[in-house]
Amino acid sequence: MEELKLLTTKDVMKVLNIGKTQMYNLLHKGEIKSTMVGRYFRIHEEDLMKYYKLACDTTFINSKMYKRCIDEY
């Protein structure tokens, strides 16, 4: 059975290099799929990777994240 890795919002903020406000905006808009564990958001690593790939492929052309995506390809 495959182990699911759940990330905290702080983990995701570090990966995406974003602040708390932007993180919670993404969660509340549903742009990053999340699960509530008690009162806390948890993000499956797979869902973060889906968001990251979509962001690299589409809308973040002028952002820091786009430049980071280009460097990784």
MOTA-V478129 format. One record per backbone hydrogen bond with DSSP energy under -1.0 kcal/mol. NH is the residue of the N-H (numbers start at 0). CO is the residue of the C=O. E is the energy in kcal/mol with one decimal. If there is no record, write none. Layout:
[[NH/CO/E] [NH/CO/E]]
This chain:
[[6/42/-3.2] [11/7/-2.0] [12/8/-2.6] [13/9/-1.9] [14/10/-2.0] [15/11/-2.7] [16/12/-1.1] [17/12/-1.7] [22/18/-2.2] [23/19/-2.6] [24/20/-2.1] [25/21/-2.3] [26/22/-1.9] [27/23/-2.8] [28/24/-2.2] [30/25/-1.7] [31/25/-1.3] [34/41/-3.0] [36/39/-3.3] [39/36/-1.9] [41/34/-2.7] [42/6/-2.4] [44/4/-2.3] [47/43/-2.0] [48/44/-2.2] [49/45/-2.0] [50/46/-2.2] [51/47/-2.8] [52/48/-2.5] [53/49/-2.4] [54/50/-2.8] [55/51/-2.3] [56/52/-2.0] [57/53/-1.6] [59/54/-1.1] [62/59/-1.4] [66/62/-1.6] [67/63/-2.1] [68/64/-2.5] [69/65/-2.6] [70/66/-1.9] [71/67/-1.4] [72/68/-1.2]]
